Amino acid sequence: MLNQSEVIYANAFVSELNKQQFILSRFLTKYIFAEIFKTDIGQIDILIGENKKPFINDKVYGLQFNISH
């Protein structure tokens, strides 16, 4: 369940392994948040902030998070 910008980002990876890791991590993150918020996974939109950090629109969910590698 990637949005258009996530698909573009994923396709920019040179390494197929890195591409698959990105896709899996985005899916799992969205799945977990969909379960927490009791909503459809398609309703979870991960955005990129000023410092290129991912976040979920906190006006809707009141949540901020960070993922470390």
N, CA, C and O atoms as a Tinker XYZ file with bonds, in Angstrom:
   276  protein
     1  N      0.812000   -1.181000    0.000000    73     2
     2  CA     0.000000    0.000000    0.000000    64     1     3
     3  C      0.865000    1.258000    0.000000    63     2     4     5
     4  O      0.808000    2.050000    0.941000    81     3
     5  N      1.643000    1.441000   -1.020000    73     3     6
     6  CA     2.464000    2.641000   -1.128000    64     5     7
     7  C      1.719000    3.708000   -1.917000    63     6     8     9
     8  O      1.002000    3.404000   -2.871000    81     7
     9  N      1.898000    4.959000   -1.509000    73     7    10
    10  CA     1.326000    6.039000   -2.308000    64     9    11
    11  C      2.275000    6.346000   -3.469000    63    10    12    13
    12  O      3.353000    5.759000   -3.563000    81    11
    13  N      1.882000    7.246000   -4.333000    73    11    14
    14  CA     2.655000    7.522000   -5.547000    64    13    15
    15  C      4.072000    8.009000   -5.239000    63    14    16    17
    16  O      5.024000    7.573000   -5.887000    81    15
    17  N      4.225000    8.895000   -4.271000    73    15    18
    18  CA     5.559000    9.403000   -3.951000    64    17    19
    19  C      6.444000    8.301000   -3.353000    63    18    20    21
    20  O      7.655000    8.290000   -3.574000    81    19
    21  N      5.840000    7.373000   -2.595000    73    19    22
    22  CA     6.614000    6.258000   -2.041000    64    21    23
    23  C      7.060000    5.285000   -3.133000    63    22    24    25
    24  O      8.159000    4.735000   -3.064000    81    23
    25  N      6.223000    5.077000   -4.123000    73    23    26
    26  CA     6.593000    4.213000   -5.255000    64    25    27
    27  C      7.762000    4.832000   -6.019000    63    26    28    29
    28  O      8.709000    4.135000   -6.384000    81    27
    29  N      7.695000    6.127000   -6.254000    73    27    30
    30  CA     8.781000    6.825000   -6.950000    64    29    31
    31  C     10.072000    6.711000   -6.149000    63    30    32    33
    32  O     11.137000    6.437000   -6.703000    81    31
    33  N      9.967000    6.924000   -4.832000    73    31    34
    34  CA    11.142000    6.830000   -3.957000    64    33    35
    35  C     11.716000    5.410000   -3.980000    63    34    36    37
    36  O     12.930000    5.232000   -4.083000    81    35
    37  N     10.856000    4.415000   -3.886000    73    35    38
    38  CA    11.305000    3.022000   -3.893000    64    37    39
    39  C     12.003000    2.673000   -5.208000    63    38    40    41
    40  O     13.019000    1.978000   -5.212000    81    39
    41  N     11.462000    3.151000   -6.304000    73    39    42
    42  CA    12.041000    2.839000   -7.617000    64    41    43
    43  C     13.376000    3.536000   -7.860000    63    42    44    45
    44  O     14.099000    3.181000   -8.791000    81    43
    45  N     13.705000    4.513000   -7.039000    73    43    46
    46  CA    14.978000    5.221000   -7.198000    64    45    47
    47  C     16.153000    4.447000   -6.602000    63    46    48    49
    48  O     17.307000    4.767000   -6.886000    81    47
    49  N     15.875000    3.432000   -5.778000    73    47    50
    50  CA    16.962000    2.642000   -5.202000    64    49    51
    51  C     17.684000    1.861000   -6.296000    63    50    52    53
    52  O     17.051000    1.261000   -7.165000    81    51
    53  N     18.986000    1.876000   -6.246000    73    51    54
    54  CA    19.787000    1.104000   -7.199000    64    53    55
    55  C     19.773000   -0.367000   -6.793000    63    54    56    57
    56  O     19.643000   -1.253000   -7.637000    81    55
    57  N     19.905000   -0.609000   -5.520000    73    55    58
    58  CA    19.931000   -1.965000   -4.980000    64    57    59
    59  C     18.512000   -2.502000   -4.807000    63    58    60    61
    60  O     17.670000   -1.861000   -4.179000    81    59
    61  N     18.258000   -3.664000   -5.361000    73    59    62
    62  CA    16.949000   -4.306000   -5.208000    64    61    63
    63  C     16.680000   -4.641000   -3.742000    63    62    64    65
    64  O     15.539000   -4.556000   -3.289000    81    63
    65  N     17.706000   -5.016000   -3.008000    73    63    66
    66  CA    17.555000   -5.311000   -1.585000    64    65    67
    67  C     17.088000   -4.074000   -0.820000    63    66    68    69
    68  O     16.166000   -4.159000   -0.008000    81    67
    69  N     17.718000   -2.924000   -1.073000    73    67    70
    70  CA    17.322000   -1.685000   -0.401000    64    69    71
    71  C     15.891000   -1.295000   -0.766000    63    70    72    73
    72  O     15.135000   -0.819000    0.081000    81    71
    73  N     15.532000   -1.494000   -2.009000    73    71    74
    74  CA    14.173000   -1.207000   -2.456000    64    73    75
    75  C     13.178000   -2.069000   -1.696000    63    74    76    77
    76  O     12.175000   -1.560000   -1.195000    81    75
    77  N     13.442000   -3.357000   -1.605000    73    75    78
    78  CA    12.546000   -4.267000   -0.903000    64    77    79
    79  C     12.470000   -3.959000    0.588000    63    78    80    81
    80  O     11.405000   -4.078000    1.194000    81    79
    81  N     13.592000   -3.563000    1.179000    73    79    82
    82  CA    13.603000   -3.190000    2.593000    64    81    83
    83  C     12.736000   -1.956000    2.832000    63    82    84    85
    84  O     11.987000   -1.901000    3.807000    81    83
    85  N     12.836000   -0.978000    1.953000    73    83    86
    86  CA    12.013000    0.225000    2.077000    64    85    87
    87  C     10.533000   -0.121000    1.974000    63    86    88    89
    88  O      9.731000    0.328000    2.793000    81    87
    89  N     10.172000   -0.910000    0.981000    73    87    90
    90  CA     8.772000   -1.282000    0.774000    64    89    91
    91  C      8.236000   -2.042000    1.985000    63    90    92    93
    92  O      7.136000   -1.759000    2.459000    81    91
    93  N      9.002000   -2.996000    2.481000    73    91    94
    94  CA     8.570000   -3.780000    3.631000    64    93    95
    95  C      8.439000   -2.918000    4.883000    63    94    96    97
    96  O      7.469000   -3.049000    5.629000    81    95
    97  N      9.408000   -2.042000    5.115000    73    95    98
    98  CA     9.348000   -1.204000    6.309000    64    97    99
    99  C      8.155000   -0.251000    6.252000    63    98   100   101
   100  O      7.506000   -0.020000    7.272000    81    99
   101  N      7.857000    0.302000    5.079000    73    99   102
   102  CA     6.699000    1.186000    4.946000    64   101   103
   103  C      5.398000    0.409000    5.167000    63   102   104   105
   104  O      4.489000    0.883000    5.849000    81   103
   105  N      5.324000   -0.780000    4.586000    73   103   106
   106  CA     4.119000   -1.593000    4.762000    64   105   107
   107  C      3.903000   -1.926000    6.236000    63   106   108   109
   108  O      2.801000   -1.756000    6.757000    81   107
   109  N      4.945000   -2.397000    6.902000    73   107   110
   110  CA     4.814000   -2.777000    8.309000    64   109   111
   111  C      4.463000   -1.580000    9.193000    63   110   112   113
   112  O      3.650000   -1.699000   10.109000    81   111
   113  N      5.069000   -0.441000    8.921000    73   111   114
   114  CA     4.760000    0.768000    9.693000    64   113   115
   115  C      3.294000    1.146000    9.513000    63   114   116   117
   116  O      2.601000    1.434000   10.489000    81   115
   117  N      2.825000    1.146000    8.281000    73   115   118
   118  CA     1.432000    1.489000    8.015000    64   117   119
   119  C      0.482000    0.458000    8.623000    63   118   120   121
   120  O     -0.572000    0.809000    9.153000    81   119
   121  N      0.861000   -0.803000    8.542000    73   119   122
   122  CA     0.029000   -1.872000    9.110000    64   121   123
   123  C     -0.120000   -1.690000   10.621000    63   122   124   125
   124  O     -1.223000   -1.779000   11.160000    81   123
   125  N      0.995000   -1.438000   11.292000    73   123   126
   126  CA     0.964000   -1.258000   12.746000    64   125   127
   127  C      0.099000   -0.056000   13.128000    63   126   128   129
   128  O     -0.724000   -0.154000   14.038000    81   127
   129  N      0.278000    1.072000   12.445000    73   127   130
   130  CA    -0.524000    2.251000   12.759000    64   129   131
   131  C     -1.998000    2.029000   12.422000    63   130   132   133
   132  O     -2.870000    2.522000   13.138000    81   131
   133  N     -2.288000    1.308000   11.363000    73   131   134
   134  CA    -3.682000    1.003000   11.025000    64   133   135
   135  C     -4.326000    0.167000   12.126000    63   134   136   137
   136  O     -5.492000    0.374000   12.462000    81   135
   137  N     -3.583000   -0.762000   12.680000    73   135   138
   138  CA    -4.095000   -1.570000   13.787000    64   137   139
   139  C     -4.312000   -0.708000   15.032000    63   138   140   141
   140  O     -5.339000   -0.834000   15.698000    81   139
   141  N     -3.369000    0.153000   15.345000    73   139   142
   142  CA    -3.483000    1.018000   16.523000    64   141   143
   143  C     -4.701000    1.930000   16.402000    63   142   144   145
   144  O     -5.457000    2.093000   17.359000    81   143
   145  N     -4.888000    2.525000   15.220000    73   143   146
   146  CA    -5.959000    3.489000   15.011000    64   145   147
   147  C     -7.261000    2.852000   14.536000    63   146   148   149
   148  O     -8.249000    3.545000   14.293000    81   147
   149  N     -7.254000    1.520000   14.406000    73   147   150
   150  CA    -8.454000    0.788000   13.980000    64   149   151
   151  C     -9.022000    1.365000   12.681000    63   150   152   153
   152  O    -10.207000    1.684000   12.580000    81   151
   153  N     -8.139000    1.485000   11.700000    73   151   154
   154  CA    -8.531000    2.042000   10.410000    64   153   155
   155  C     -7.935000    1.197000    9.292000    63   154   156   157
   156  O     -7.118000    0.310000    9.541000    81   155
   157  N     -8.337000    1.469000    8.092000    73   155   158
   158  CA    -7.816000    0.780000    6.918000    64   157   159
   159  C     -6.383000    1.234000    6.653000    63   158   160   161
   160  O     -6.056000    2.409000    6.815000    81   159
   161  N     -5.546000    0.308000    6.252000    73   159   162
   162  CA    -4.136000    0.627000    5.999000    64   161   163
   163  C     -3.990000    1.715000    4.932000    63   162   164   165
   164  O     -3.025000    2.480000    4.957000    81   163
   165  N     -4.928000    1.787000    4.011000    73   163   166
   166  CA    -4.886000    2.808000    2.968000    64   165   167
   167  C     -5.102000    4.220000    3.486000    63   166   168   169
   168  O     -4.810000    5.191000    2.788000    81   167
   169  N     -5.610000    4.340000    4.706000    73   167   170
   170  CA    -5.847000    5.651000    5.308000    64   169   171
   171  C     -4.607000    6.208000    6.005000    63   170   172   173
   172  O     -4.575000    7.380000    6.380000    81   171
   173  N     -3.594000    5.372000    6.176000    73   171   174
   174  CA    -2.364000    5.803000    6.834000    64   173   175
   175  C     -1.421000    6.359000    5.778000    63   174   176   177
   176  O     -0.985000    5.645000    4.875000    81   175
   177  N     -1.119000    7.628000    5.905000    73   175   178
   178  CA    -0.243000    8.282000    4.941000    64   177   179
   179  C      0.996000    8.791000    5.676000    63   178   180   181
   180  O      0.905000    9.666000    6.536000    81   179
   181  N      2.132000    8.242000    5.332000    73   179   182
   182  CA     3.390000    8.668000    5.933000    64   181   183
   183  C      3.968000    9.780000    5.073000    63   182   184   185
   184  O      4.211000    9.596000    3.880000    81   183
   185  N      4.182000   10.926000    5.684000    73   183   186
   186  CA     4.698000   12.095000    4.982000    64   185   187
   187  C      6.160000   12.305000    5.355000    63   186   188   189
   188  O      6.651000   11.716000    6.319000    81   187
   189  N      6.851000   13.140000    4.596000    73   187   190
   190  CA     8.253000   13.449000    4.854000    64   189   191
   191  C      8.354000   14.895000    5.319000    63   190   192   193
   192  O      7.868000   15.809000    4.652000    81   191
   193  N      8.991000   15.093000    6.473000    73   191   194
   194  CA     9.120000   16.421000    7.058000    64   193   195
   195  C     10.293000   17.202000    6.512000    63   194   196   197
   196  O     10.976000   16.776000    5.581000    81   195
   197  N     10.508000   18.353000    7.114000    73   195   198
   198  CA    11.563000   19.271000    6.682000    64   197   199
   199  C     12.946000   18.615000    6.691000    63   198   200   201
   200  O     13.752000   18.846000    5.789000    81   199
   201  N     13.213000   17.805000    7.699000    73   199   202
   202  CA    14.526000   17.158000    7.815000    64   201   203
   203  C     14.541000   15.774000    7.192000    63   202   204   205
   204  O     15.383000   14.940000    7.524000    81   203
   205  N     13.599000   15.539000    6.285000    73   203   206
   206  CA    13.453000   14.261000    5.588000    64   205   207
   207  C     13.164000   13.106000    6.542000    63   206   208   209
   208  O     13.549000   11.964000    6.291000    81   207
   209  N     12.478000   13.426000    7.645000    73   207   210
   210  CA    12.062000   12.419000    8.617000    64   209   211
   211  C     10.596000   12.064000    8.351000    63   210   212   213
   212  O      9.780000   12.954000    8.109000    81   211
   213  N     10.259000   10.785000    8.394000    73   211   214
   214  CA     8.866000   10.394000    8.165000    64   213   215
   215  C      7.984000   10.742000    9.365000    63   214   216   217
   216  O      8.424000   10.694000   10.514000    81   215
   217  N      6.729000   11.092000    9.072000    73   215   218
   218  CA     5.756000   11.351000   10.137000    64   217   219
   219  C      4.355000   11.092000    9.612000    63   218   220   221
   220  O      4.109000   11.093000    8.406000    81   219
   221  N      3.446000   10.869000   10.549000    73   219   222
   222  CA     2.033000   10.763000   10.223000    64   221   223
   223  C      1.413000   12.093000   10.599000    63   222   224   225
   224  O      1.749000   12.668000   11.635000    81   223
   225  N      0.524000   12.580000    9.778000    73   223   226
   226  CA    -0.110000   13.867000   10.021000    64   225   227
   227  C     -0.639000   13.925000   11.451000    63   226   228   229
   228  O     -1.675000   13.335000   11.756000    81   227
   229  N      0.070000   14.636000   12.327000    73   227   230
   230  CA    -0.276000   14.666000   13.751000    64   229   231
   231  C     -1.553000   15.441000   14.043000    63   230   232   233
   232  O     -2.095000   15.320000   15.141000    81   231
   233  N     -2.049000   16.230000   13.103000    73   231   234
   234  CA    -3.318000   16.926000   13.303000    64   233   235
   235  C     -4.469000   15.927000   13.296000    63   234   236   237
   236  O     -5.495000   16.145000   13.940000    81   235
   237  N     -4.293000   14.847000   12.576000    73   235   238
   238  CA    -5.329000   13.828000   12.488000    64   237   239
   239  C     -5.205000   12.836000   13.637000    63   238   240   241
   240  O     -6.197000   12.526000   14.297000    81   239
   241  N     -4.003000   12.337000   13.884000    73   239   242
   242  CA    -3.814000   11.253000   14.836000    64   241   243
   243  C     -3.164000   11.681000   16.148000    63   242   244   245
   244  O     -3.198000   10.919000   17.115000    81   243
   245  N     -2.582000   12.860000   16.212000    73   243   246
   246  CA    -1.937000   13.312000   17.435000    64   245   247
   247  C     -0.719000   12.486000   17.798000    63   246   248   249
   248  O     -0.435000   12.288000   18.979000    81   247
   249  N      0.001000   12.004000   16.804000    73   247   250
   250  CA     1.136000   11.114000   17.045000    64   249   251
   251  C      2.338000   11.558000   16.230000    63   250   252   253
   252  O      2.218000   11.911000   15.056000    81   251
   253  N      3.492000   11.535000   16.869000    73   251   254
   254  CA     4.756000   11.750000   16.162000    64   253   255
   255  C      5.616000   10.527000   16.404000    63   254   256   257
   256  O      5.537000    9.917000   17.470000    81   255
   257  N      6.432000   10.161000   15.437000    73   255   258
   258  CA     7.302000    9.006000   15.602000    64   257   259
   259  C      8.570000    9.189000   14.794000    63   258   260   261
   260  O      8.670000   10.078000   13.948000    81   259
   261  N      9.526000    8.337000   15.069000    73   259   262
   262  CA    10.789000    8.331000   14.344000    64   261   263
   263  C     11.218000    6.882000   14.214000    63   262   264   265
   264  O     11.022000    6.084000   15.131000    81   263
   265  N     11.795000    6.546000   13.089000    73   263   266
   266  CA    12.292000    5.192000   12.866000    64   265   267
   267  C     13.812000    5.279000   12.757000    63   266   268   269
   268  O     14.349000    6.090000   12.001000    81   267
   269  N     14.479000    4.449000   13.507000    73   267   270
   270  CA    15.935000    4.401000   13.460000    64   269   271
   271  C     16.378000    3.130000   12.760000    63   270   272   273
   272  O     15.759000    2.076000   12.909000    81   271
   273  N     17.436000    3.236000   12.008000    73   271   274
   274  CA    17.930000    2.058000   11.274000    64   273   275
   275  C     18.923000    1.297000   12.111000    63   274   276
   276  O     19.450000    0.277000   11.668000    81   275
